[in-house]
């Protein structure tokens, strides 16, 4: 598995956990600390999201990749 796929899956998992926590327990804890399995993904999600978006934007702005992909009919890698 490539790093991009792992990063995407990690971002997706953290986002789903953070969203589920927001929907299922809005204020239900009443001052009790969040469990670690909720706190960590909620902390990691913004970091993973920024890295994923930054890598996506950087790949769009790289003229070498864009020109090479255009020359190969839209494929980024010659083996595809």
Secondary structure, 3 states (H helix, E strand, C coil): CCHHHHHHHHHHHHHHHHHHHHHHCCCCCCCCCCCHHHHHHHHHHHHHHHHHHHHHHHHHHCHHHHHHHHHCCCCCCCCC
